[in-house]
């Protein structure tokens, strides 16, 4: 069954990637283009040619990136669901939604709360390496905090009940996440002349794209996992 769940998760990721690509191509790319135009109007000491042109970036490059991201998440979600099926006291679809929700909070919400998505033109090119390191370190520690909180809640569930265990796990992660956001330094400042409306639009659309990916995966793969588990149950009774 694990193999079927893995295939279903990866196919679900591909389906979600196509939906995400359509959204990004129609709504997000115009904001990126506006930001690039503003960046090009600024004087640059060392002008460099683009390695990949914008036509490829906003079409094949965008689709390839989203597909790789979504398929990988679908595979991870499938493996996690296979490991936890029947252990949380909930059905397969609810298990998928639980894991997707935890993944979204730890991999997206917390890191981007501290380091929100920025369009081109924000942040110095000289600091891109340090900013990337800070972001991925934040991401790794956020995932570790979620894993620890989940493990504590899971261990307390049998002794103290589900509601108490969930409450402890949520509060524990909230405290750890607040400590992380307070401990990490600011990475980049928004230039005073950058249009606030464009920045807000870009960040909202980036957040919506993540919601489409994670929510879409939970919906599509959640239903697929339910079918797979029910089919296996029917076969085992025959």
N, C-alpha and C positions, 0 to 999 in steps of 0.2 A: 504493500500500500504506500510505502514511503516514496517509491519511484513514481507512482501515479500522482501523488500529491506534489512532488517536485516538478514534474512536467506541467501539471495544472497551474502551479504557481508561476512558472516561467512564461507560459502562454498568457496567463492573466496579466503579467507584467508587460508583455508585448501589446496586448489590447489597450491597456491603460496608457502606454507610451504613445500610441497613435492618437488617443483622445487628448493627451497632454500636448502633443505636437500641434494639433489643430488649434487648441486654445492659445498656446504660446505664439504660433505663427500669426494669428489674427489679432491678438490683444497685446502681447508682451513686446513683440519685435518693433512696432512703431515707437514705443518708448525708448527702446535701446537705440534705434536710429536717431532719435532726437538728441539723446545723450552723446552719441558719437559725433554728431554735427557740432554740438557745443564744445566738445573736447578738441575737435580739429580746428576750431577757431582760435584756440589758445596757442601762443608761441611755444615751440618745442626746441630745446637745444639740440637734441639728437633725434631727428625724425627717422623712424624705421618703417620699412614697408611691411604690410601685413603678410604673414606667412600663408594664411588662408584667407581668400577674399570673402567679402560679406555675403555674396550670393551663396557660396558654399556653407558659410557659417549658419545662416538663417534657414537653410533648407536641409541638406544632407547632414551637415554637422550637428544641427539641433536635434534632428530625428535620431541620429546615431547615439548622441549623448543621452537623450531621454530613454531610448530603448535599452542601452547598457545599464543605466541606473535602475529602471523599473524591473527589468528581467532579473537583475541581481537581487533586488529587494523581494521580488516574488519568490525566488529560490530560498532566500533566507527565511522568509515568512512560512514557506512550506515546511522546511526542516524544523523550525520552532514549533509549528502546529503539530507536526507528527510526534514530536517529543512530549507535548503537553496534552494531547488528546486523552480525555478520560481522567486526567489528574486534577483538573480544576473544578470538577463538579458541574461543568457547563457543556453545552453541545459544541459540535465542530465549528459552526458558523460564529458562535459567540467567542470561541477560543481564538479564531482568526481576528475578529474585531478587537479583542483584548490585546493581542500581540501587536496589531497594527497601531492601536492607540498608544501603547507604551513606546513603540518605535518612533512614532511621529513626535511625541513629546520629548523624548531623549535625543533623537537624531536631528530634529528640525526646530521645534519650538524653543527649547532652552538655548542651544547655540545661537540661533538667530535673534533671540531676545537680547543677547549681549552683543553679537556681531551681525546686525541685520544686513540683508542683501543690498548692495550698492551698484548703481549703473556705472558705465564707463565715465571717466572724468573725476571720480572721487577716489582719493588715496594716491599717494606718491608711488611711482613705479619702483623707486629704490627700496620701499618697505614691503613690497608684495610678498617676499619670502617670509619675513617675520610675521606678517599678518596671516599668511596661510598656515604657518606653524601654530600660531595662537588659536586659530579657528579649529584645527584638527585636534589639538590638545584638549580644547574645550569640549569638542564632540566626544572624544574618547572618555574623558572623565564623566561626562553626562551619562553616557551609556553604562559605564561602570557603576555610577550611583544608582541608576535605574535597576540594574541587575542585582545589586546588593539590597535595595529596598524591596524588590520583588521576592528575593530569596527569604528575607526576614518575614514578609507578610505570608509567604507560602508556608513557612515553618510554624507560624503562629496560628494558622487557620485551623488545624486539627485540635489544638489545645484550647483556643479562646473563641473560636467561631469566625465565620467569614467576614462579617461586618467589622468586627474589631480589627481583624488582620488587615483588611483593606485600608481602614482608617490609619493604622500605624504605618503601613507601607507608603501611603500617599503623603502623610506628614513627614516621614523620614526623607522621602525624595525631595519634597518641597524645601526642607531645611538645607539639604545638601546642594540643591540647585541654587538657592539664594547665596550660599557661601561661595559657590563657584563664580557666579556673576559678580559678586563683590570683590573676589580675590583677583580676577583677571583684569589687566589694564585695557584702556581704550586703544583700539587699533588705528583708526583713522578718523579725521574730522571732515565734516561736510563743508566745502568752500562756501563762503558767505554769498557769493554771486550765483550759486547753483540754484535753479528754480525749485522751490519747495514743492510745487504741484507735481512736477515731473518726478521728483524723488519719491513722493508719496504714492504716485501711480505705479511706479516701478516696484516698490516694496509690496504694495497690495497685490499686484499681479504675480509677483514671485511667490507670495504666500498662498495665493489661490492655486497656483500650479502645483505646489506641494500638497495641498488639500485634495486636488484632483488625483494625484498619483497615489497617495496613501488611502484616501477614501475609496477610490476606484479599485485598488488592490483588495481592500477589505471586502468590498461588495462582490466583485467578480470571483475572487478566489474563495471567499467565504461560502458562496453558493456552490462553487465547484467542489470544495471539500465536503460539504454536506451530501452532495450526490455520491461522491466516492465512498464515504463512510456508510451511507445507507445501502449502496449497492453491495458493499462487502458484507454488511449485516444480512442482507437477503441471501447472498451466496452461502454464507456460513450456516444458515438455517436449512438450506436445501440438501 
